[in-house]
Amino acid sequence: MTPVATVEDVTDAEPPAYSFEAFYRAKIRAALRLAALLGADDPEDVAQESMTRVEPHLARLPNDAVRTAYLRRAVVNLTRDRWRRQQRATARHPNHPVSTPGAEEAAVLSEDHREVLAGLSRLAVRQREALVLKYWQELSEAEIARAMGVGQGTVKVHLFRGTRALAGYLKELQ
């Protein structure tokens, strides 16, 4: 007869060991892609800094899904902070040159992709965040709300207005 596990055996079991290195390897590309789609001036730096900022907190989070959501929120917040800082700097120094994508990056993107990214860059920050999280990260409205730190109704408004503005921009191009 095989022994039956008791409640004490299950509750005393050690949770699987958390490894930041494994988490980093699994999530850095997604963080980089999210930062780029959100319009970060330096997506690699945003992804790296986000990982650095969340690392001390990840071990206490219960599972990988929660850790991923925490990282996603850090990328959104850091991208938003940098965008605000850039806007303030531009307001103070209007003749300061604005960074543009490099030749390699521009050559790789298809024409349609470039048009969509150009349209996204024209949207309000919150609208861009909502659209990127919905269509590129494939998050639900509830997950988007948590990542952006707003209510679901606000997410719906940003998605509606952002989609309408992006569609109008793309229609103008045709």
MIDOSE-1310 file (N, C-alpha, C; in nm, 2 decimals, decimal comma, always signed):
residues 174
mtpv	+0,08/-0,12/+0,00/+0,00/+0,00/+0,00/+0,09/+0,12/+0,00; +0,06/+0,22/-0,09/+0,14/+0,34/-0,10/+0,09/+0,44/+0,01; +0,19/+0,51/+0,07/+0,15/+0,61/+0,17/+0,07/+0,73/+0,11; -0,02/+0,78/+0,19/-0,10/+0,89/+0,14/-0,04/+1,02/+0,20
atve	-0,03/+1,12/+0,12/+0,02/+1,25/+0,17/-0,08/+1,32/+0,27; -0,03/+1,37/+0,38/-0,12/+1,44/+0,47/-0,12/+1,59/+0,44; -0,21/+1,66/+0,50/-0,21/+1,81/+0,49/-0,08/+1,87/+0,53; -0,02/+1,81/+0,64/+0,10/+1,87/+0,69/+0,22/+1,85/+0,59
dvtd	+0,22/+1,73/+0,52/+0,32/+1,71/+0,42/+0,31/+1,81/+0,31; +0,19/+1,85/+0,27/+0,17/+1,94/+0,16/+0,21/+2,08/+0,20; +0,17/+2,12/+0,32/+0,19/+2,26/+0,36/+0,34/+2,28/+0,40; +0,41/+2,17/+0,44/+0,55/+2,19/+0,48/+0,64/+2,18/+0,36
aepp	+0,59/+2,15/+0,24/+0,67/+2,13/+0,12/+0,73/+2,27/+0,09; +0,86/+2,26/+0,05/+0,93/+2,38/+0,01/+0,88/+2,43/-0,13; +0,85/+2,56/-0,15/+0,81/+2,60/-0,28/+0,94/+2,59/-0,37; +0,92/+2,58/-0,51/+1,03/+2,57/-0,59/+1,12/+2,70/-0,58
aysf	+1,25/+2,68/-0,59/+1,34/+2,79/-0,57/+1,32/+2,89/-0,68; +1,32/+3,02/-0,63/+1,31/+3,13/-0,73/+1,45/+3,16/-0,78; +1,46/+3,19/-0,91/+1,59/+3,22/-0,97/+1,58/+3,35/-1,05; +1,64/+3,46/-1,00/+1,63/+3,58/-1,08/+1,69/+3,56/-1,22
eafy	+1,80/+3,49/-1,23/+1,87/+3,46/-1,36/+1,77/+3,40/-1,45; +1,70/+3,30/-1,41/+1,60/+3,23/-1,50/+1,49/+3,33/-1,54; +1,44/+3,40/-1,44/+1,33/+3,50/-1,47/+1,38/+3,60/-1,57; +1,50/+3,65/-1,55/+1,56/+3,75/-1,64/+1,57/+3,70/-1,78
raki	+1,62/+3,58/-1,79/+1,64/+3,52/-1,93/+1,50/+3,50/-2,00; +1,40/+3,46/-1,92/+1,27/+3,44/-1,97/+1,20/+3,56/-2,01; +1,22/+3,67/-1,94/+1,14/+3,79/-1,95/+1,20/+3,92/-2,01; +1,33/+3,92/-2,03/+1,40/+4,04/-2,08/+1,35/+4,08/-2,22
raal	+1,34/+3,99/-2,31/+1,29/+4,02/-2,44/+1,15/+4,08/-2,44; +1,06/+4,03/-2,36/+0,93/+4,08/-2,36/+0,93/+4,22/-2,30; +1,02/+4,25/-2,20/+1,03/+4,38/-2,14/+1,08/+4,48/-2,24; +1,18/+4,43/-2,32/+1,24/+4,52/-2,42/+1,14/+4,55/-2,53
rlaa	+1,07/+4,45/-2,58/+0,96/+4,47/-2,68/+0,86/+4,57/-2,63; +0,81/+4,55/-2,50/+0,71/+4,64/-2,45/+0,76/+4,78/-2,44; +0,88/+4,80/-2,40/+0,94/+4,94/-2,39/+0,95/+5,00/-2,53; +0,99/+4,92/-2,63/+1,00/+4,98/-2,76/+0,86/+5,01/-2,81
llga	+0,77/+4,93/-2,79/+0,63/+4,96/-2,84/+0,57/+5,08/-2,77; +0,61/+5,10/-2,65/+0,55/+5,21/-2,57/+0,62/+5,34/-2,61; +0,73/+5,33/-2,70/+0,79/+5,45/-2,75/+0,91/+5,50/-2,66; +0,97/+5,41/-2,58/+1,08/+5,45/-2,50/+1,19/+5,50/-2,59
ddpe	+1,26/+5,61/-2,54/+1,37/+5,66/-2,61/+1,49/+5,56/-2,62; +1,51/+5,48/-2,52/+1,61/+5,37/-2,52/+1,55/+5,25/-2,46; +1,48/+5,17/-2,54/+1,41/+5,05/-2,49/+1,50/+4,95/-2,41; +1,62/+4,93/-2,46/+1,71/+4,84/-2,39/+1,74/+4,89/-2,25
dvaq	+1,77/+5,02/-2,24/+1,80/+5,08/-2,10/+1,67/+5,07/-2,01; +1,56/+5,09/-2,07/+1,43/+5,08/-1,99/+1,41/+4,94/-1,94; +1,43/+4,84/-2,03/+1,41/+4,70/-1,99/+1,51/+4,66/-1,88; +1,64/+4,70/-1,90/+1,74/+4,67/-1,80/+1,71/+4,74/-1,67
esmt	+1,68/+4,86/-1,67/+1,66/+4,94/-1,55/+1,53/+4,88/-1,48; +1,43/+4,84/-1,55/+1,31/+4,79/-1,49/+1,35/+4,66/-1,42; +1,43/+4,57/-1,48/+1,47/+4,45/-1,42/+1,55/+4,48/-1,29; +1,63/+4,58/-1,30/+1,71/+4,61/-1,18/+1,62/+4,66/-1,06
rvep	+1,52/+4,74/-1,10/+1,43/+4,80/-1,00/+1,34/+4,69/-0,93; +1,30/+4,59/-1,01/+1,20/+4,50/-0,96/+1,27/+4,38/-0,89; +1,40/+4,36/-0,92/+1,47/+4,24/-0,87/+1,46/+4,22/-0,72; +1,48/+4,32/-0,64/+1,47/+4,30/-0,49/+1,33/+4,26/-0,44
hlar	+1,23/+4,28/-0,52/+1,09/+4,25/-0,48/+1,04/+4,12/-0,53; +1,10/+4,06/-0,64/+1,05/+3,95/-0,71/+1,04/+3,82/-0,62; +1,14/+3,80/-0,54/+1,15/+3,67/-0,46/+1,03/+3,66/-0,37; +0,97/+3,77/-0,32/+0,86/+3,76/-0,23/+0,72/+3,74/-0,30
lpnd	+0,72/+3,75/-0,43/+0,60/+3,74/-0,51/+0,56/+3,59/-0,53; +0,44/+3,56/-0,52/+0,40/+3,41/-0,52/+0,43/+3,33/-0,64; +0,42/+3,39/-0,76/+0,44/+3,30/-0,88/+0,48/+3,39/-1,00; +0,51/+3,32/-1,10/+0,57/+3,38/-1,22/+0,47/+3,48/-1,29
avrt	+0,34/+3,45/-1,28/+0,24/+3,54/-1,34/+0,24/+3,67/-1,27; +0,25/+3,67/-1,14/+0,25/+3,80/-1,06/+0,38/+3,87/-1,08; +0,49/+3,80/-1,09/+0,62/+3,86/-1,12/+0,62/+3,93/-1,26; +0,57/+3,86/-1,35/+0,56/+3,92/-1,49/+0,47/+4,04/-1,49
aylr	+0,36/+4,04/-1,42/+0,28/+4,16/-1,41/+0,35/+4,28/-1,34; +0,43/+4,24/-1,24/+0,50/+4,34/-1,17/+0,61/+4,41/-1,26; +0,68/+4,32/-1,34/+0,78/+4,37/-1,43/+0,71/+4,46/-1,54; +0,60/+4,41/-1,59/+0,53/+4,49/-1,69/+0,49/+4,63/-1,64
ravv	+0,44/+4,63/-1,52/+0,41/+4,76/-1,46/+0,53/+4,85/-1,44; +0,64/+4,80/-1,41/+0,76/+4,87/-1,39/+0,81/+4,93/-1,53; +0,80/+4,85/-1,64/+0,83/+4,90/-1,77/+0,74/+5,01/-1,81; +0,61/+5,00/-1,79/+0,51/+5,11/-1,82/+0,55/+5,23/-1,75
nltr	+0,57/+5,22/-1,62/+0,59/+5,34/-1,53/+0,72/+5,41/-1,57; +0,83/+5,33/-1,59/+0,96/+5,39/-1,63/+0,95/+5,45/-1,76; +0,89/+5,39/-1,86/+0,87/+5,45/-1,99/+0,79/+5,59/-1,98; +0,69/+5,59/-1,90/+0,61/+5,71/-1,88/+0,69/+5,82/-1,81
drwr	+0,77/+5,78/-1,71/+0,85/+5,88/-1,64/+0,96/+5,94/-1,73; +1,02/+5,86/-1,82/+1,12/+5,91/-1,91/+1,05/+6,00/-2,02; +0,93/+5,96/-2,06/+0,86/+6,04/-2,16/+0,83/+6,18/-2,10; +0,78/+6,18/-1,97/+0,75/+6,31/-1,90/+0,88/+6,39/-1,89
rqqr	+0,99/+6,33/-1,85/+1,11/+6,40/-1,83/+1,16/+6,46/-1,97; +1,14/+6,38/-2,07/+1,18/+6,43/-2,21/+1,09/+6,55/-2,25; +0,96/+6,54/-2,22/+0,87/+6,65/-2,25/+0,91/+6,78/-2,17; +0,95/+6,77/-2,05/+0,99/+6,88/-1,97/+1,12/+6,94/-2,03
atar	+1,21/+6,86/-2,06/+1,34/+6,90/-2,12/+1,31/+6,97/-2,25; +1,22/+6,92/-2,33/+1,19/+6,98/-2,46/+1,13/+7,12/-2,44; +1,04/+7,13/-2,34/+0,98/+7,26/-2,31/+1,08/+7,36/-2,27; +1,18/+7,32/-2,19/+1,28/+7,41/-2,14/+1,38/+7,45/-2,25
hpnh	+1,41/+7,35/-2,34/+1,51/+7,37/-2,45/+1,45/+7,33/-2,58; +1,37/+7,42/-2,64/+1,29/+7,38/-2,76/+1,38/+7,35/-2,88; +1,51/+7,40/-2,88/+1,59/+7,38/-3,00/+1,68/+7,25/-2,99; +1,65/+7,17/-2,88/+1,73/+7,05/-2,85/+1,68/+6,95/-2,96
pvst	+1,77/+6,88/-3,03/+1,73/+6,78/-3,13/+1,66/+6,66/-3,06; +1,56/+6,61/-3,13/+1,48/+6,50/-3,09/+1,54/+6,37/-3,15; +1,56/+6,26/-3,07/+1,62/+6,14/-3,12/+1,52/+6,07/-3,22; +1,58/+6,02/-3,32/+1,51/+5,94/-3,43/+1,57/+5,80/-3,44
pgae	+1,49/+5,71/-3,49/+1,54/+5,58/-3,51/+1,66/+5,57/-3,60; +1,75/+5,48/-3,57/+1,87/+5,46/-3,66/+1,83/+5,40/-3,79; +1,93/+5,41/-3,88/+1,90/+5,36/-4,02/+1,88/+5,21/-4,02; +1,95/+5,13/-3,94/+1,92/+4,99/-3,93/+1,78/+4,96/-3,89
eaav	+1,74/+5,02/-3,78/+1,61/+5,00/-3,73/+1,50/+5,03/-3,83; +1,52/+5,15/-3,90/+1,42/+5,19/-4,00/+1,41/+5,09/-4,12; +1,53/+5,04/-4,16/+1,53/+4,95/-4,27/+1,46/+4,82/-4,24; +1,47/+4,77/-4,12/+1,41/+4,64/-4,08/+1,26/+4,65/-4,08
lsed	+1,20/+4,76/-4,04/+1,06/+4,76/-4,03/+0,99/+4,77/-4,17; +0,88/+4,70/-4,18/+0,80/+4,71/-4,30/+0,73/+4,84/-4,31; +0,69/+4,88/-4,42/+0,62/+5,01/-4,44/+0,50/+5,02/-4,36; +0,41/+4,91/-4,36/+0,29/+4,91/-4,27/+0,32/+4,93/-4,13
hrev	+0,43/+4,85/-4,08/+0,47/+4,85/-3,94/+0,51/+5,00/-3,91; +0,59/+5,06/-4,00/+0,63/+5,19/-3,97/+0,52/+5,29/-3,96; +0,42/+5,27/-4,04/+0,30/+5,36/-4,04/+0,23/+5,35/-3,91; +0,21/+5,22/-3,86/+0,14/+5,20/-3,74/+0,22/+5,26/-3,62
lagl	+0,35/+5,24/-3,62/+0,44/+5,29/-3,51/+0,44/+5,44/-3,52; +0,44/+5,50/-3,64/+0,43/+5,65/-3,65/+0,30/+5,70/-3,59; +0,19/+5,62/-3,62/+0,06/+5,66/-3,57/+0,05/+5,65/-3,42; +0,11/+5,54/-3,36/+0,12/+5,52/-3,22/+0,20/+5,64/-3,15
srla	+0,30/+5,68/-3,21/+0,38/+5,79/-3,15/+0,30/+5,92/-3,15; +0,20/+5,94/-3,23/+0,12/+6,06/-3,23/+0,01/+6,05/-3,12; -0,02/+5,94/-3,06/-0,12/+5,92/-2,97/-0,08/+5,98/-2,83; -0,18/+6,01/-2,75/-0,15/+6,04/-2,61/-0,09/+5,92/-2,54
vrqr	+0,00/+5,95/-2,44/+0,08/+5,84/-2,38/-0,01/+5,73/-2,33; -0,12/+5,76/-2,26/-0,21/+5,66/-2,20/-0,28/+5,58/-2,31; -0,32/+5,64/-2,42/-0,38/+5,57/-2,53/-0,28/+5,47/-2,59; -0,16/+5,52/-2,61/-0,05/+5,43/-2,67/-0,03/+5,31/-2,58
ealv	-0,02/+5,34/-2,45/+0,01/+5,23/-2,35/-0,11/+5,13/-2,36; -0,23/+5,18/-2,36/-0,34/+5,08/-2,36/-0,34/+5,00/-2,49; -0,32/+5,06/-2,60/-0,32/+4,99/-2,73/-0,21/+4,89/-2,73; -0,09/+4,92/-2,69/+0,03/+4,83/-2,69/+0,00/+4,71/-2,60
lkyw	-0,05/+4,74/-2,48/-0,07/+4,63/-2,39/-0,19/+4,54/-2,44; -0,28/+4,60/-2,51/-0,40/+4,52/-2,56/-0,36/+4,43/-2,68; -0,30/+4,50/-2,78/-0,28/+4,43/-2,91/-0,14/+4,37/-2,92; -0,04/+4,42/-2,86/+0,10/+4,36/-2,87/+0,13/+4,26/-2,75
qels	+0,08/+4,30/-2,64/+0,11/+4,22/-2,52/-0,01/+4,12/-2,50; -0,12/+4,14/-2,57/-0,24/+4,06/-2,56/-0,29/+4,04/-2,41; -0,30/+4,15/-2,34/-0,35/+4,15/-2,21/-0,50/+4,18/-2,21; -0,57/+4,13/-2,10/-0,71/+4,16/-2,09/-0,72/+4,30/-2,03
eaei	-0,85/+4,36/-2,03/-0,87/+4,49/-1,98/-0,83/+4,50/-1,84; -0,86/+4,40/-1,76/-0,83/+4,40/-1,62/-0,67/+4,40/-1,60; -0,60/+4,32/-1,68/-0,45/+4,32/-1,67/-0,40/+4,46/-1,71; -0,45/+4,52/-1,81/-0,41/+4,65/-1,86/-0,43/+4,75/-1,75
aram	-0,55/+4,75/-1,69/-0,58/+4,84/-1,58/-0,48/+4,83/-1,47; -0,44/+4,71/-1,43/-0,34/+4,69/-1,32/-0,20/+4,74/-1,37; -0,17/+4,72/-1,49/-0,04/+4,76/-1,54/-0,03/+4,91/-1,55; -0,14/+4,98/-1,58/-0,14/+5,12/-1,60/-0,18/+5,19/-1,47
gvgq	-0,23/+5,12/-1,37/-0,27/+5,18/-1,25/-0,40/+5,26/-1,26; -0,49/+5,22/-1,34/-0,62/+5,29/-1,36/-0,73/+5,19/-1,35; -0,85/+5,23/-1,36/-0,97/+5,15/-1,36/-1,00/+5,09/-1,50; -1,08/+4,98/-1,50/-1,11/+4,92/-1,63/-1,19/+5,01/-1,72
gtvk	-1,27/+5,10/-1,66/-1,35/+5,19/-1,75/-1,26/+5,29/-1,81; -1,15/+5,33/-1,74/-1,06/+5,42/-1,80/-0,98/+5,36/-1,91; -0,95/+5,23/-1,90/-0,88/+5,15/-2,00/-0,97/+5,15/-2,13; -1,10/+5,12/-2,11/-1,19/+5,11/-2,22/-1,19/+5,25/-2,30
vhlf	-1,19/+5,36/-2,22/-1,19/+5,49/-2,29/-1,07/+5,51/-2,37; -0,95/+5,48/-2,30/-0,82/+5,49/-2,37/-0,81/+5,41/-2,50; -0,86/+5,28/-2,49/-0,86/+5,19/-2,60/-0,95/+5,25/-2,72; -1,07/+5,29/-2,68/-1,16/+5,35/-2,78/-1,11/+5,47/-2,85
rgtr	-1,06/+5,57/-2,77/-1,01/+5,69/-2,83/-0,88/+5,67/-2,90; -0,79/+5,58/-2,85/-0,67/+5,55/-2,92/-0,69/+5,48/-3,05; -0,78/+5,38/-3,05/-0,81/+5,31/-3,18/-0,87/+5,41/-3,28; -0,96/+5,49/-3,24/-1,02/+5,59/-3,33/-0,92/+5,69/-3,38
alag	-0,83/+5,74/-3,30/-0,73/+5,83/-3,34/-0,63/+5,76/-3,44; -0,59/+5,64/-3,41/-0,49/+5,56/-3,49/-0,56/+5,53/-3,62; -0,68/+5,49/-3,62/-0,75/+5,46/-3,75/-0,76/+5,59/-3,84; -0,79/+5,70/-3,77/-0,79/+5,83/-3,85/-0,66/+5,87/-3,91
ylke	-0,55/+5,85/-3,83/-0,42/+5,87/-3,88/-0,39/+5,78/-4,00; -0,41/+5,65/-3,99/-0,38/+5,56/-4,10/-0,47/+5,59/-4,22; -0,59/+5,63/-4,20/-0,68/+5,67/-4,31/-0,63/+5,79/-4,39; -0,57/+5,88/-4,32/-0,51/+6,00/-4,38/-0,40/+5,96/-4,47
lq	-0,32/+5,86/-4,44/-0,21/+5,82/-4,51/-0,25/+5,75/-4,65; -0,37/+5,70/-4,66/-0,41/+5,63/-4,78/-0,46/+5,73/-4,88
